[in-house]
Amino acid sequence: MKRATSLLILSVALVACAAVACAAPKVSLARGPREYVAADYELVLRHWTRTGHLIEVSELDDLLTVTATYESYDFRWAYVVRYAQDYRLTVDQRKQLLDSALEETRRRHQFYVALYGGSNWRWTDLTRSTTAWIVRLTDDLGAETAPEEIVAIRKPGAIERTYFPFTSVWRQAFRIRFPVVNAQGMPTISPHARWFGLRFAGAQGNQELRWDLQDERKDPG
């Protein structure tokens, strides 16, 4: 009876998670000026953050829970505005930081990722050869790109815990970077894509976080 109750609770939780995922807002990769204030940061953070769960129901085992924020042009603008206020940067310091942050989006797709799962922490260390998971940047047109760099954040500090509050002592944190253009000169997220995602795959299954894209094609009429 106790196990049946646990399974029911888990099923309800999974349905709730699916409902949240379905309600995730569409995002835009458009560049251009923003008019954010520091108070907008938390809303922008939620807009660019996705969470997924890979659970083995028969064993009530959480194989992988991953939360990722895509550090887009739009996100970085809001981040810098918030950071500049918190650290009381001068106008010149803020401009320099913003210019640098936005310029990086021309070269890399960067994600802040925090995850946990399974009984062995080495399996969720994405920088180790023993990791249980490989990560790929994908889109709905079939593009699949390996990371050019995965950086482990071994001891997340005040910045990570404040600006990415899903960071915790139970999760391992990483920054995962992909090239904007692949070796063949093609964009790793197609300008015609309807969504892009982060896929975590391994022997225990796979989980994909998706960011649905707004249709920004111009009407020729």
N, C-alpha and C positions, 0 to 999 in steps of 0.2 A: 504493500500500500504506500509506504514511504517513497519507494522508487517511482511508483506511478505518479505520485504527487510531484516529485522532482521533475519527471519528464514533462508533465503538464506545464509546470512553471517555466521550464526551458522553452517549450514550444511557444508559449505566450510571448516570452522574451524575444524569440526569433522573429515572430510575426511583427512585434513592435519595431524591431530593428529594420525589418524589410519596409515597413511603412515609413520610417524616417528616411531610409535611402530613397524611396520613391518620391519623397517630398523635397529632395535636395534641389536647390535652385540651379538653373542653367547659368553658365559663366561665359564671360567674354574675354578673348585674348587681345582685344583692341588696345592700342597704345594711345597716349594723349594725356593732357593735363587732367588732374583730379582736384577736387575741392574738399578733401577730407580734413576733419579736425581729429584731435587725439581720441575723443570719445567714440569715434566711429570704428576704432580698431577691432573691438570684440565682434561686432557685426560682420566686418570684412573677414576676420579670421574664420568665423563659422561658415561664411559663404564659400571659402576656398578649402575647407577641411572635410574629409570623408573618413568614415570608420567602417571596418568590415570584420566579421567573425567567421572562423572556420571551426565548427564544433562537431565532434563525433557523438551523436545523440545516444547511441547504444551504450557508450561508456561514460556519458556525461563529462566528456573531456574537452576542454577548450584547447584545441590544437594551435590556434593562432588568432589573436586579436590585434589588429593593426589600425592605427590612426595616422593619417598623413595630411599635411597641408602643402598644397602646391604654391610655391613662392613666386607667383606670377607678377607681372608688371603692376597690376592693380593692387595686389596684396602688398608688394614692397613699398608702394607709395604710402599706404596707410600705416605700415610698420614704421617707416622712417618718421612720419609725422608724430606718431605716439612716442617713439624712442627719443626724438628730439625734445619733446616736452618733458619727458621723465628725467632726462639728463641735462636739461636746460642748455641745449646747444645754442650757439650763436646762429644768426641767419646764414653766415658764410659756411659754418660747419654743417648745418643742415643741408644746404645746397650741395656741398661736396659729397656728403653721404648719399643723398638722393640720386645724384648723377651717377655715382659709382654703382649703386644698387640697381638702377634701371638699365645701365649699360650691360650689366652681367646677364640680363634676360635675353640679350641678343645672341649670347654664346651658349647658354645652358638652360635646360629645364631643371629646376632644383626643387626637391621635396624635403620637408622636415618630417621624419617618420619616427613614431614611438610604438613599440610592439612588445607583446609577451605571448607565451603559450608553451604548452608541453612541460615536461618534467626536467628537461636539461637546458639550462640557459645557453649552452654553447650552440644549440640548434637554432636559436633565434639571434645569434650574433652574425649578422650579414657579412662581416668582414673576415670570418674564419672559413677555412676550407671544409670544416665540419658542419657548416650551417645546413639546416634542413630545407632552406628556401633559396630559390633564385628569383631575382626581381627583373621585370621588364617594363619598359614604357610601351604602351600599345595604343592603337586607335581603331575605329570601326572599319577602316579601309584596309586593315591587315598589316599595318606597320608594327614592327616589334624591334625594340632597341635595347641593348644591354647598357648598363651604367658605365660611364667613363670613370666614375669615382664614387666610392662609398666611404664616408668618414664617420667613424664611431664617436659619439659624444659620451665619453666614459663617465664623467661626473657632471651631469647637468646642474647648472648653477641658477642664480636668481633670474638671469635673462631668459633661459629656456623655460623655467617653471612659471614665469610671469607671462611671457608672450606666447607660450605654447602650453597652456595649463593642463592639457592631457598628459604631460610629462609627469612621471611618478617614479618612486623607488622600485616599483614592480615592473617597469618597462625599460627596455633598452632603446636608446635614442640614436638616430643617425641623420646625416644629411646625404641624400642620394642625388647625384648629378648625371644628367644625360646631355649629349650634344644636341643642339638645335638642328643641325644638319648632319646627316650621316656621311660615311666615307664615299658614297656615290653622289654626294651633293644634293640629296633629296631631304626635305624637311622631315624630321622624325615625328612631328604631328602635322598631318596633312592640312592645308588650308581649306580642304573640302570635307574634313572629318565632322561627324555629328557628335562624337565624344572621344575623349582620350582617357587612359587609365593607367594604373599601376597594378601589375599582375604579380602575385606571389605564388609560386608553384613548387611542388616537391612531391616526394613519395607519399605524403599523407593527404594530399589533395591540392586544391588551388583556390585562391581568393583574389578577386579583382575589384579594386576601388575605381569608380568612374566619375568623371566630371563631364556632364552633358553641356554641349556648347550651344550658344545662341546662334541662330541663322542670321548672319550679317551680310549675306550677299545682296547686292544692290538690285533693285527692280529696274531693268533696262527701260521700262516704259515711264 
